[in-house]
Amino acid sequence: MRRDPKARGKIEPVEDSTADTGGYISSIGALERAMSLDSVVLALIQDVIKLECVSDGARKRLLAIVEKHSRTE
């Protein structure tokens, strides 16, 4: 999802035919840019990674977020 600055809080879906993330590339990107992740959010990300419906590209990016956060703590 990508936020349009003119939309004032509305979130519009983004189609990215080159990504293997099913249109969720911006949501994962927002997680990557987060300064700190709460342990509840980390647990949720780890649960999402285990789901069969998550694409390989999204799974790799989420794993990278968890690994990066683990190194910074």
KOLGU-4560 file (N, C-alpha, C; in nm, 3 decimals, padded with zeros to 5 digits):
<recs>
<n_xx: 00.084 n_yy: -00.117 n_zz: 00.000 ca_xx: 00.000 ca_yy: 00.000 ca_zz: 00.000 c_xx: 00.089 c_yy: 00.124 c_zz: 00.000 mol: A seq: 1 type: MET>
<n_xx: 00.051 n_yy: 00.223 n_zz: -00.075 ca_xx: 00.127 ca_yy: 00.346 ca_zz: -00.083 c_xx: 00.035 c_yy: 00.463 c_zz: -00.044 mol: A seq: 2 type: ARG>
<n_xx: 00.085 n_yy: 00.553 n_zz: 00.036 ca_xx: 00.006 ca_yy: 00.667 ca_zz: 00.079 c_xx: 00.026 c_yy: 00.782 c_zz: -00.018 mol: A seq: 3 type: ARG>
<n_xx: -00.085 n_yy: 00.832 n_zz: -00.070 ca_xx: -00.082 ca_yy: 00.948 ca_zz: -00.157 c_xx: -00.083 c_yy: 01.072 c_zz: -00.067 mol: A seq: 4 type: ASP>
<n_xx: 00.017 n_yy: 01.162 n_zz: -00.078 ca_xx: 00.022 ca_yy: 01.278 ca_zz: 00.010 c_xx: -00.102 c_yy: 01.367 c_zz: 00.000 mol: A seq: 5 type: PRO>
<n_xx: -00.169 n_yy: 01.365 n_zz: -00.112 ca_xx: -00.289 ca_yy: 01.446 ca_zz: -00.129 c_xx: -00.414 c_yy: 01.379 c_zz: -00.071 mol: A seq: 6 type: LYS>
<n_xx: -00.404 n_yy: 01.250 n_zz: -00.040 ca_xx: -00.520 ca_yy: 01.174 ca_zz: 00.004 c_xx: -00.554 c_yy: 01.196 c_zz: 00.151 mol: A seq: 7 type: ALA>
<n_xx: -00.463 n_yy: 01.250 n_zz: 00.227 ca_xx: -00.486 ca_yy: 01.278 ca_zz: 00.370 c_xx: -00.536 c_yy: 01.155 c_zz: 00.445 mol: A seq: 8 type: ARG>
<n_xx: -00.450 n_yy: 01.055 n_zz: 00.458 ca_xx: -00.481 ca_yy: 00.938 ca_zz: 00.537 c_xx: -00.535 c_yy: 00.820 c_zz: 00.459 mol: A seq: 9 type: GLY>
<n_xx: -00.573 n_yy: 00.839 n_zz: 00.336 ca_xx: -00.623 ca_yy: 00.726 ca_zz: 00.257 c_xx: -00.506 c_yy: 00.643 c_zz: 00.209 mol: A seq: 10 type: LYS>
<n_xx: -00.523 n_yy: 00.512 n_zz: 00.207 ca_xx: -00.420 ca_yy: 00.421 ca_zz: 00.159 c_xx: -00.472 c_yy: 00.353 c_zz: 00.033 mol: A seq: 11 type: ILE>
<n_xx: -00.396 n_yy: 00.363 n_zz: -00.073 ca_xx: -00.434 ca_yy: 00.304 ca_zz: -00.200 c_xx: -00.345 c_yy: 00.185 c_zz: -00.231 mol: A seq: 12 type: GLU>
<n_xx: -00.401 n_yy: 00.076 n_zz: -00.285 ca_xx: -00.318 ca_yy: -00.040 ca_zz: -00.321 c_xx: -00.223 c_yy: -00.005 c_zz: -00.436 mol: A seq: 13 type: PRO>
<n_xx: -00.108 n_yy: -00.067 n_zz: -00.434 ca_xx: -00.007 ca_yy: -00.042 ca_zz: -00.537 c_xx: 00.020 c_yy: -00.174 c_zz: -00.609 mol: A seq: 14 type: VAL>
<n_xx: 00.008 n_yy: -00.172 n_zz: -00.738 ca_xx: 00.039 ca_yy: -00.291 ca_zz: -00.817 c_xx: 00.183 c_yy: -00.281 c_zz: -00.865 mol: A seq: 15 type: GLU>
<n_xx: 00.260 n_yy: -00.383 n_zz: -00.841 ca_xx: 00.400 ca_yy: -00.386 ca_zz: -00.884 c_xx: 00.423 c_yy: -00.521 c_zz: -00.951 mol: A seq: 16 type: ASP>
<n_xx: 00.413 n_yy: -00.523 n_zz: -01.083 ca_xx: 00.420 ca_yy: -00.649 ca_zz: -01.155 c_xx: 00.560 c_yy: -00.711 c_zz: -01.152 mol: A seq: 17 type: SER>
<n_xx: 00.661 n_yy: -00.633 n_zz: -01.114 ca_xx: 00.797 ca_yy: -00.687 ca_zz: -01.112 c_xx: 00.831 c_yy: -00.750 c_zz: -00.977 mol: A seq: 18 type: THR>
<n_xx: 00.752 n_yy: -00.725 n_zz: -00.878 ca_xx: 00.782 ca_yy: -00.777 ca_zz: -00.744 c_xx: 00.706 c_yy: -00.907 c_zz: -00.719 mol: A seq: 19 type: ALA>
<n_xx: 00.766 n_yy: -00.991 n_zz: -00.638 ca_xx: 00.704 ca_yy: -01.118 ca_zz: -00.602 c_xx: 00.637 c_yy: -01.106 c_zz: -00.465 mol: A seq: 20 type: ASP>
<n_xx: 00.577 n_yy: -00.992 n_zz: -00.438 ca_xx: 00.521 ca_yy: -00.968 ca_zz: -00.306 c_xx: 00.370 c_yy: -00.948 c_zz: -00.308 mol: A seq: 21 type: THR>
<n_xx: 00.307 n_yy: -00.969 n_zz: -00.421 ca_xx: 00.162 ca_yy: -00.963 ca_zz: -00.427 c_xx: 00.102 c_yy: -00.827 c_zz: -00.398 mol: A seq: 22 type: GLY>
<n_xx: 00.172 n_yy: -00.719 n_zz: -00.426 ca_xx: 00.117 ca_yy: -00.586 ca_zz: -00.405 c_xx: 00.140 c_yy: -00.530 c_zz: -00.266 mol: A seq: 23 type: GLY>
<n_xx: 00.209 n_yy: -00.603 n_zz: -00.180 ca_xx: 00.231 ca_yy: -00.557 ca_zz: -00.044 c_xx: 00.372 c_yy: -00.502 c_zz: -00.023 mol: A seq: 24 type: TYR>
<n_xx: 00.440 n_yy: -00.473 n_zz: -00.132 ca_xx: 00.579 ca_yy: -00.430 ca_zz: -00.124 c_xx: 00.593 c_yy: -00.302 c_zz: -00.040 mol: A seq: 25 type: ILE>
<n_xx: 00.501 n_yy: -00.210 n_zz: -00.049 ca_xx: 00.512 ca_yy: -00.085 ca_zz: 00.026 c_xx: 00.489 c_yy: -00.108 c_zz: 00.175 mol: A seq: 26 type: SER>
<n_xx: 00.399 n_yy: -00.200 n_zz: 00.210 ca_xx: 00.375 ca_yy: -00.229 ca_zz: 00.351 c_xx: 00.499 c_yy: -00.287 c_zz: 00.416 mol: A seq: 27 type: SER>
<n_xx: 00.565 n_yy: -00.378 n_zz: 00.345 ca_xx: 00.687 ca_yy: -00.437 ca_zz: 00.398 c_xx: 00.797 c_yy: -00.331 c_zz: 00.404 mol: A seq: 28 type: ILE>
<n_xx: 00.800 n_yy: -00.245 n_zz: 00.303 ca_xx: 00.897 ca_yy: -00.136 ca_zz: 00.304 c_xx: 00.879 c_yy: -00.045 c_zz: 00.423 mol: A seq: 29 type: GLY>
<n_xx: 00.754 n_yy: -00.021 n_zz: 00.462 ca_xx: 00.728 ca_yy: 00.061 ca_zz: 00.580 c_xx: 00.783 c_yy: -00.007 c_zz: 00.705 mol: A seq: 30 type: ALA>
<n_xx: 00.769 n_yy: -00.138 n_zz: 00.713 ca_xx: 00.827 ca_yy: -00.210 ca_zz: 00.827 c_xx: 00.979 c_yy: -00.199 c_zz: 00.829 mol: A seq: 31 type: LEU>
<n_xx: 01.040 n_yy: -00.206 n_zz: 00.709 ca_xx: 01.185 ca_yy: -00.197 ca_zz: 00.701 c_xx: 01.235 c_yy: -00.061 c_zz: 00.749 mol: A seq: 32 type: GLU>
<n_xx: 01.155 n_yy: 00.042 n_zz: 00.729 ca_xx: 01.196 ca_yy: 00.176 ca_zz: 00.769 c_xx: 01.163 c_yy: 00.209 c_zz: 00.914 mol: A seq: 33 type: ARG>
<n_xx: 01.090 n_yy: 00.122 n_zz: 00.981 ca_xx: 01.051 ca_yy: 00.148 ca_zz: 01.120 c_xx: 01.175 c_yy: 00.156 c_zz: 01.209 mol: A seq: 34 type: ALA>
<n_xx: 01.177 n_yy: 00.251 n_zz: 01.298 ca_xx: 01.292 ca_yy: 00.271 ca_zz: 01.386 c_xx: 01.303 c_yy: 00.158 c_zz: 01.488 mol: A seq: 35 type: MET>
<n_xx: 01.192 n_yy: 00.119 n_zz: 01.547 ca_xx: 01.195 ca_yy: 00.010 ca_zz: 01.645 c_xx: 01.069 c_yy: -00.074 c_zz: 01.629 mol: A seq: 36 type: SER>
<n_xx: 01.084 n_yy: -00.202 n_zz: 01.652 ca_xx: 00.971 ca_yy: -00.293 ca_zz: 01.642 c_xx: 00.943 c_yy: -00.353 c_zz: 01.780 mol: A seq: 37 type: LEU>
<n_xx: 00.820 n_yy: -00.344 n_zz: 01.822 ca_xx: 00.778 ca_yy: -00.402 ca_zz: 01.948 c_xx: 00.785 c_yy: -00.554 c_zz: 01.938 mol: A seq: 38 type: ASP>
<n_xx: 00.804 n_yy: -00.621 n_zz: 02.051 ca_xx: 00.814 ca_yy: -00.768 ca_zz: 02.050 c_xx: 00.686 c_yy: -00.833 c_zz: 01.998 mol: A seq: 39 type: SER>
<n_xx: 00.573 n_yy: -00.768 n_zz: 02.019 ca_xx: 00.446 ca_yy: -00.821 ca_zz: 01.968 c_xx: 00.447 c_yy: -00.818 c_zz: 01.815 mol: A seq: 40 type: VAL>
<n_xx: 00.497 n_yy: -00.709 n_zz: 01.758 ca_xx: 00.505 ca_yy: -00.696 ca_zz: 01.613 c_xx: 00.602 c_yy: -00.799 c_zz: 01.557 mol: A seq: 41 type: VAL>
<n_xx: 00.716 n_yy: -00.817 n_zz: 01.624 ca_xx: 00.811 ca_yy: -00.919 ca_zz: 01.579 c_xx: 00.749 c_yy: -01.058 c_zz: 01.579 mol: A seq: 42 type: LEU>
<n_xx: 00.676 n_yy: -01.090 n_zz: 01.684 ca_xx: 00.609 ca_yy: -01.221 ca_zz: 01.692 c_xx: 00.507 c_yy: -01.235 c_zz: 01.579 mol: A seq: 43 type: ALA>
<n_xx: 00.436 n_yy: -01.129 n_zz: 01.551 ca_xx: 00.338 ca_yy: -01.132 ca_zz: 01.442 c_xx: 00.406 c_yy: -01.154 c_zz: 01.308 mol: A seq: 44 type: LEU>
<n_xx: 00.517 n_yy: -01.084 n_zz: 01.285 ca_xx: 00.592 ca_yy: -01.101 ca_zz: 01.160 c_xx: 00.638 c_yy: -01.246 c_zz: 01.146 mol: A seq: 45 type: ILE>
<n_xx: 00.687 n_yy: -01.304 n_zz: 01.255 ca_xx: 00.735 ca_yy: -01.442 ca_zz: 01.251 c_xx: 00.621 c_yy: -01.538 c_zz: 01.222 mol: A seq: 46 type: GLN>
<n_xx: 00.501 n_yy: -01.509 n_zz: 01.272 ca_xx: 00.385 ca_yy: -01.592 ca_zz: 01.242 c_xx: 00.345 c_yy: -01.578 c_zz: 01.095 mol: A seq: 47 type: ASP>
<n_xx: 00.351 n_yy: -01.457 n_zz: 01.043 ca_xx: 00.315 ca_yy: -01.434 ca_zz: 00.902 c_xx: 00.411 c_yy: -01.507 c_zz: 00.810 mol: A seq: 48 type: VAL>
<n_xx: 00.539 n_yy: -01.509 n_zz: 00.844 ca_xx: 00.639 ca_yy: -01.578 ca_zz: 00.763 c_xx: 00.605 c_yy: -01.725 c_zz: 00.746 mol: A seq: 49 type: ILE>
<n_xx: 00.544 n_yy: -01.784 n_zz: 00.847 ca_xx: 00.511 ca_yy: -01.927 ca_zz: 00.844 c_xx: 00.390 c_yy: -01.960 c_zz: 00.757 mol: A seq: 50 type: LYS>
<n_xx: 00.310 n_yy: -01.861 n_zz: 00.720 ca_xx: 00.190 ca_yy: -01.886 ca_zz: 00.641 c_xx: 00.227 c_yy: -01.931 c_zz: 00.500 mol: A seq: 51 type: LEU>
<n_xx: 00.152 n_yy: -02.026 n_zz: 00.448 ca_xx: 00.178 ca_yy: -02.078 ca_zz: 00.314 c_xx: 00.146 c_yy: -01.977 c_zz: 00.204 mol: A seq: 52 type: GLU>
<n_xx: 00.054 n_yy: -01.885 n_zz: 00.230 ca_xx: 00.011 ca_yy: -01.790 ca_zz: 00.126 c_xx: 00.109 c_yy: -01.675 c_zz: 00.107 mol: A seq: 53 type: CYS>
<n_xx: 00.213 n_yy: -01.665 n_zz: 00.189 ca_xx: 00.311 ca_yy: -01.557 ca_zz: 00.176 c_xx: 00.408 c_yy: -01.593 c_zz: 00.064 mol: A seq: 54 type: VAL>
<n_xx: 00.427 n_yy: -01.500 n_zz: -00.028 ca_xx: 00.517 ca_yy: -01.526 ca_zz: -00.141 c_xx: 00.661 c_yy: -01.535 c_zz: -00.094 mol: A seq: 55 type: SER>
<n_xx: 00.744 n_yy: -01.598 n_zz: -00.174 ca_xx: 00.886 ca_yy: -01.613 ca_zz: -00.139 c_xx: 00.955 c_yy: -01.478 c_zz: -00.124 mol: A seq: 56 type: ASP>
<n_xx: 00.922 n_yy: -01.385 n_zz: -00.212 ca_xx: 00.983 ca_yy: -01.252 ca_zz: -00.205 c_xx: 00.947 c_yy: -01.180 c_zz: -00.076 mol: A seq: 57 type: GLY>
<n_xx: 00.820 n_yy: -01.186 n_zz: -00.038 ca_xx: 00.775 ca_yy: -01.122 ca_zz: 00.086 c_xx: 00.838 c_yy: -01.192 c_zz: 00.206 mol: A seq: 58 type: ALA>
<n_xx: 00.846 n_yy: -01.324 n_zz: 00.201 ca_xx: 00.905 ca_yy: -01.400 ca_zz: 00.312 c_xx: 01.051 c_yy: -01.360 c_zz: 00.333 mol: A seq: 59 type: ARG>
<n_xx: 01.126 n_yy: -01.347 n_zz: 00.224 ca_xx: 01.267 ca_yy: -01.308 ca_zz: 00.235 c_xx: 01.282 c_yy: -01.170 c_zz: 00.296 mol: A seq: 60 type: LYS>
<n_xx: 01.197 n_yy: -01.076 n_zz: 00.253 ca_xx: 01.205 ca_yy: -00.940 ca_zz: 00.306 c_xx: 01.167 c_yy: -00.936 c_zz: 00.453 mol: A seq: 61 type: ARG>
<n_xx: 01.066 n_yy: -01.012 n_zz: 00.492 ca_xx: 01.026 ca_yy: -01.016 ca_zz: 00.633 c_xx: 01.134 c_yy: -01.080 c_zz: 00.719 mol: A seq: 62 type: LEU>
<n_xx: 01.196 n_yy: -01.187 n_zz: 00.668 ca_xx: 01.307 ca_yy: -01.249 ca_zz: 00.742 c_xx: 01.422 c_yy: -01.151 c_zz: 00.760 mol: A seq: 63 type: LEU>
<n_xx: 01.449 n_yy: -01.072 n_zz: 00.658 ca_xx: 01.556 ca_yy: -00.972 ca_zz: 00.668 c_xx: 01.523 c_yy: -00.868 c_zz: 00.775 mol: A seq: 64 type: ALA>
<n_xx: 01.396 n_yy: -00.831 n_zz: 00.788 ca_xx: 01.356 ca_yy: -00.735 ca_zz: 00.891 c_xx: 01.381 c_yy: -00.793 c_zz: 01.029 mol: A seq: 65 type: ILE>
<n_xx: 01.340 n_yy: -00.917 n_zz: 01.049 ca_xx: 01.357 ca_yy: -00.983 ca_zz: 01.180 c_xx: 01.506 c_yy: -00.995 c_zz: 01.213 mol: A seq: 66 type: VAL>
<n_xx: 01.587 n_yy: -01.038 n_zz: 01.115 ca_xx: 01.730 ca_yy: -01.052 ca_zz: 01.138 c_xx: 01.796 c_yy: -00.918 c_zz: 01.169 mol: A seq: 67 type: GLU>
<n_xx: 01.759 n_yy: -00.815 n_zz: 01.094 ca_xx: 01.815 ca_yy: -00.682 ca_zz: 01.116 c_xx: 01.779 c_yy: -00.630 c_zz: 01.255 mol: A seq: 68 type: LYS>
<n_xx: 01.655 n_yy: -00.650 n_zz: 01.294 ca_xx: 01.611 ca_yy: -00.604 ca_zz: 01.426 c_xx: 01.681 c_yy: -00.682 c_zz: 01.538 mol: A seq: 69 type: HIS>
<n_xx: 01.703 n_yy: -00.811 n_zz: 01.516 ca_xx: 01.771 ca_yy: -00.895 ca_zz: 01.616 c_xx: 01.915 c_yy: -00.849 c_zz: 01.638 mol: A seq: 70 type: SER>
<n_xx: 01.980 n_yy: -00.804 n_zz: 01.531 ca_xx: 02.119 ca_yy: -00.757 ca_zz: 01.543 c_xx: 02.130 c_yy: -00.623 c_zz: 01.614 mol: A seq: 71 type: ARG>
<n_xx: 02.026 n_yy: -00.540 n_zz: 01.602 ca_xx: 02.033 ca_yy: -00.406 ca_zz: 01.661 c_xx: 02.002 c_yy: -00.405 c_zz: 01.809 mol: A seq: 72 type: THR>
<n_xx: 01.941 n_yy: -00.510 n_zz: 01.860 ca_xx: 01.907 ca_yy: -00.514 ca_zz: 02.003 c_xx: 02.017 c_yy: -00.571 c_zz: 02.086 mol: A seq: 73 type: GLU>
</recs>
